[in-house]
Amino acid sequence: MILVTGGLGFIGSHIALSLLARGQEIVIVDNLANSTLQTLERLEYISGMYIPFVKVDVRNTPALNKVFEQYSIHTVIHTASFKSLEESVLKPLEYYNDNVSSIMSLLRAMQRMGVRELINISSLAVYGQSNPSVVEETEFNYRYPNPYIRSQQMVEDIIADTYKVDHEWKIINLRLSNIVGAFEHGVLGEYVTQLPKNIVPLALQVAAMQRDCIELQNQAQTEDGTVKRSFLHVLDACDAVLIALNWLKTQTSCLEAFNIAHHQLTSIQNLIDEVARVTQTEIQVQPAVYQNQELAQLGANIDKAKKILNWVPKRSLSQMIEDEWRFYRNTLTGN
């Protein structure tokens, strides 16, 4: 059985459904801080299966121990973390507490129960560098002043230190780029709050006339002043997780990292233009009142994932937007 932490979140729920579609048994834990039980209902409706779920905060080690005692877990996919660079500047203690405490608690629980297979969902931001083509060997910039990035660096360092003293572990850090999209046919997607933390849901709210405009940071050292990002379809990310899971089974001991990203960088302005084209609406923007420090370019070299995992992204930016827009419209009509 595979434990998916944060399994009702955007990435976690799609990973969970992908695993179920391939006949894997799973158990989900989530504290519902950034998710909803409606996602669990949707997962069970789509899969036609009962899905074991425990409402628990991963930081609560005794409660997490009980989950491991109750279920025959052999592998963990860890997606439970706070992920907004902008929000982390405003709530640094929450980000350090959530992200760092979660991995420490999880590793302790796994160690106690002899579970040694882990896929940790990390981020390209972990490098702390403005670079369109970082490689896995690129050293982290520990001086970059962002709590989310620092927390992710700490998480990977804690994992590495754990592996150094116990080579029975089999661990993969998947460093994902910005995730967009939804499951096929709009049956599952990102749960959008009234105040989304990501740019695409914000733009979709404007397209649906639920928001007047988007505040846009426009002072980056790029052609149009907006930052450039690698956007990846959530199903391409799920494919990478499934392939990594199969590869992990063939190893006797490992600690590996893979960049999982789209080879093409897109500026936020171009992304908004694509949202406008797909939704056939005008997306109004205005300069942000507060200009935060941002990484101007965030991309990656994915040659290692191509060579070892035989993974490449298959879905285009337009498909990402179309799929997310389809799901969002379904939620507005109660479907």
C-alpha positions in Angstrom: 0.0 0.0 0.0 1.2 3.5 -0.8 0.7 6.4 1.6 0.1 9.7 -0.1 0.6 12.6 2.3 -1.3 15.8 1.3 -3.3 13.4 -0.9 -6.3 15.7 -1.2 -4.3 18.7 -2.4 -3.9 19.7 -6.1 -0.9 17.5 -6.9 -1.5 14.9 -4.3 -5.1 14.1 -5.4 -4.0 13.7 -9.1 -1.2 11.4 -8.0 -3.7 9.4 -5.9 -6.1 9.0 -8.9 -3.2 8.1 -11.2 -2.1 5.4 -8.8 -5.7 4.0 -8.4 -6.0 4.0 -12.2 -3.0 1.6 -12.3 -4.4 -0.7 -9.7 -2.3 0.5 -6.8 -3.7 0.4 -3.2 -3.4 3.7 -1.4 -4.1 5.5 1.8 -4.4 9.2 2.0 -3.5 11.5 4.9 -4.3 15.2 4.9 -5.0 17.9 7.5 -7.4 19.7 5.1 -5.5 23.0 5.5 -5.3 23.6 1.7 -7.9 21.0 0.6 -11.5 19.8 1.1 -13.3 16.5 1.7 -15.2 17.1 -1.5 -12.0 16.1 -3.3 -12.1 12.7 -1.5 -15.7 12.3 -2.6 -14.7 13.1 -6.1 -11.9 10.6 -6.0 -14.1 7.9 -4.8 -16.8 8.7 -7.3 -14.4 8.7 -10.3 -12.5 5.5 -9.2 -15.7 3.7 -7.9 -13.7 2.6 -4.9 -13.5 3.3 -1.2 -10.3 5.1 -0.4 -8.9 4.9 3.1 -8.4 8.4 4.4 -7.2 9.7 7.8 -7.5 13.3 8.7 -4.1 13.9 10.4 -1.4 16.5 10.4 1.8 14.9 9.3 3.7 16.8 12.0 1.7 14.8 14.6 4.2 11.9 14.8 2.1 9.7 17.3 -1.0 10.0 15.1 1.1 9.3 12.0 2.6 6.2 13.7 -1.0 4.9 14.1 -1.6 5.2 10.4 1.6 3.1 9.7 0.4 0.5 12.3 -3.1 0.3 10.8 -2.1 -0.1 7.1 0.6 -2.2 5.4 2.5 0.7 3.9 5.6 0.0 1.8 6.1 3.4 0.1 5.4 7.0 0.8 4.7 9.8 -1.7 5.1 13.1 0.2 3.3 16.0 -1.2 2.1 17.7 2.1 3.7 21.1 2.3 3.1 24.8 1.9 4.2 25.9 -1.6 3.8 29.6 -2.2 7.0 31.7 -2.5 5.0 34.9 -2.1 3.0 33.8 1.0 6.1 32.4 2.7 7.5 35.9 2.9 4.5 37.0 4.9 4.3 33.8 7.0 7.8 32.5 7.4 7.2 30.7 10.7 4.3 28.8 9.3 6.4 27.7 6.3 9.3 26.5 8.4 7.0 24.8 10.9 4.9 23.0 8.3 7.5 22.0 5.7 10.5 21.2 7.9 8.5 19.6 10.8 6.5 17.5 8.3 9.5 15.8 6.8 11.1 15.2 10.2 7.9 13.6 11.6 7.4 11.5 8.4 11.0 10.2 8.4 10.8 9.3 12.1 7.5 7.4 11.5 8.9 5.6 8.5 12.1 4.7 10.3 10.1 3.3 13.3 8.1 1.0 11.0 10.9 0.0 8.7 9.4 1.7 5.7 12.3 2.9 3.5 10.8 3.9 0.1 10.1 7.6 -0.3 9.3 9.9 -3.2 9.5 13.5 -2.0 7.7 16.1 -4.1 10.1 19.1 -4.2 10.4 22.1 -6.4 12.8 23.7 -8.9 12.8 26.7 -6.6 15.0 24.6 -4.2 18.1 25.7 -6.2 17.5 29.3 -5.2 18.8 30.5 -8.5 17.5 32.4 -11.5 18.5 30.0 -14.2 16.6 28.6 -17.2 18.5 25.3 -17.2 19.7 24.1 -13.8 20.9 20.5 -13.5 20.5 18.2 -10.5 24.2 18.7 -9.6 23.7 22.5 -9.3 24.5 23.6 -5.8 21.7 25.2 -3.8 22.0 28.9 -3.2 21.5 29.0 0.6 21.6 32.8 0.6 18.5 33.4 -1.4 16.1 35.2 1.1 12.9 33.3 0.7 11.4 31.1 3.5 9.7 28.6 1.2 12.9 28.0 -0.8 14.9 27.8 2.5 12.4 25.3 3.9 12.7 23.1 0.8 16.5 23.2 1.0 16.2 22.1 4.6 13.9 19.3 3.7 16.3 17.9 1.1 19.2 18.3 3.5 17.4 16.4 6.2 16.6 13.6 3.8 20.3 13.5 2.6 21.6 13.4 6.2 19.1 10.6 7.0 20.3 8.6 4.0 24.0 9.1 4.9 23.6 7.0 8.1 21.2 4.4 6.8 21.7 3.2 3.2 18.6 0.9 3.4 16.6 3.9 2.2 15.5 4.3 -1.4 14.6 8.0 -1.9 13.8 10.2 -4.9 13.4 14.0 -4.8 11.3 15.1 -7.7 11.9 18.8 -8.3 8.8 19.9 -10.1 8.2 23.1 -12.1 5.0 25.1 -11.8 2.0 22.7 -12.0 -1.0 23.6 -14.1 -3.9 21.6 -15.6 -6.5 19.1 -14.5 -7.4 15.4 -15.0 -8.9 14.5 -18.4 -12.5 15.5 -19.0 -12.5 18.0 -16.2 -13.4 15.4 -13.6 -10.6 16.4 -11.1 -8.6 19.6 -10.8 -7.3 22.3 -8.5 -9.5 23.3 -5.6 -9.6 27.1 -6.0 -10.1 29.3 -2.8 -11.5 32.8 -2.9 -8.0 34.1 -2.7 -5.8 31.8 -4.8 -2.1 31.6 -4.4 -1.3 30.7 -8.0 -1.5 32.8 -11.1 -3.7 30.5 -13.3 -6.6 30.3 -10.8 -6.4 34.1 -10.4 -6.6 34.5 -14.2 -9.5 32.1 -14.4 -11.4 34.0 -11.8 -11.0 37.1 -14.0 -12.2 35.1 -17.0 -15.2 34.0 -15.0 -15.9 37.5 -14.0 -15.3 36.7 -10.3 -12.4 39.1 -10.1 -11.8 42.5 -11.8 -8.1 42.1 -12.5 -4.7 40.6 -11.5 -2.0 42.5 -9.8 1.2 41.7 -11.8 4.8 42.0 -10.8 6.5 43.7 -13.7 10.0 44.6 -12.8 11.9 41.4 -13.5 15.0 41.4 -15.8 13.1 39.8 -18.7 11.8 40.9 -22.1 8.3 41.9 -20.8 9.2 42.6 -17.2 7.4 39.5 -15.9 9.1 36.4 -14.5 9.6 33.4 -16.7 8.5 29.9 -15.5 8.4 26.4 -16.7 4.8 25.3 -16.6 4.0 21.6 -16.4 0.8 19.7 -16.8 -0.2 18.0 -13.6 -0.6 14.7 -15.5 2.9 14.9 -16.8 4.0 15.3 -13.2 1.9 12.2 -12.3 3.5 10.3 -15.1 6.9 11.2 -13.7 5.8 10.0 -10.2 4.6 6.6 -11.6 7.8 6.1 -13.6 9.9 7.0 -10.6 8.0 4.6 -8.4 8.7 1.8 -10.8 12.3 2.7 -11.1 12.6 2.9 -7.3 11.5 -0.8 -7.1 14.5 -1.8 -9.1 17.0 -0.2 -6.7 18.6 -1.7 -3.6 19.7 1.7 -2.2 19.5 5.2 -3.6 19.1 8.9 -3.0 18.4 10.6 -6.4 17.0 13.9 -7.6 15.3 14.5 -10.9 14.2 17.8 -12.5 10.7 17.4 -13.7 9.9 20.4 -15.9 8.7 21.6 -19.3 11.6 22.5 -21.6 10.0 25.8 -22.6 9.9 28.8 -20.3 6.9 31.1 -20.5 6.6 34.6 -19.1 3.7 35.3 -16.8 2.5 37.9 -19.3 2.5 35.3 -22.1 0.7 32.9 -19.8 -2.0 35.4 -19.2 -2.3 36.0 -22.9 -2.8 32.2 -23.4 -5.5 32.2 -20.7 -7.2 35.0 -22.5 -7.1 33.1 -25.8 -8.4 29.9 -24.3 -11.2 31.5 -22.3 -12.0 34.1 -25.0 -12.0 36.9 -22.5 -9.8 39.8 -21.7 -7.7 39.4 -18.6 -7.2 42.8 -17.0 -3.9 43.4 -15.2 -2.4 46.2 -13.2 1.0 46.7 -11.7 1.4 45.2 -8.2 1.5 47.7 -5.4 4.2 45.8 -3.6 7.1 44.4 -5.8 8.5 41.4 -4.1 11.9 39.9 -5.0 11.4 37.1 -7.4 13.6 34.7 -9.4 13.5 36.1 -12.9 13.8 32.7 -14.6 13.0 29.3 -13.2 13.6 26.4 -15.5 15.6 23.2 -15.7 17.6 20.8 -17.7 15.7 17.4 -17.8 18.3 15.3 -19.5 18.7 13.1 -16.4 15.0 12.3 -16.2 15.0 11.6 -20.0 18.0 9.2 -19.7 17.3 7.3 -16.5 13.5 7.5 -16.3 12.7 7.8 -20.0 10.4 10.7 -19.0 9.6 13.7 -21.1 6.6 16.1 -20.8 3.9 15.5 -23.4 1.3 18.2 -22.9 1.4 21.8 -24.2 0.7 25.0 -22.3 -2.6 25.4 -24.2 -3.7 22.0 -23.1 -2.8 22.8 -19.5 -5.0 25.9 -19.6 -7.8 24.2 -21.5 -8.0 21.4 -19.0 -7.9 23.7 -16.0 -10.5 26.0 -17.5 -12.8 23.0 -18.2 -12.6 21.8 -14.6 -13.1 25.3 -13.2 -16.2 25.9 -15.3 -17.5 22.5 -14.1 -17.1 23.6 -10.5 -19.0 26.8 -11.2 -21.9 24.9 -12.5 -21.8 22.3 -9.6 -20.5 19.4 -11.7 
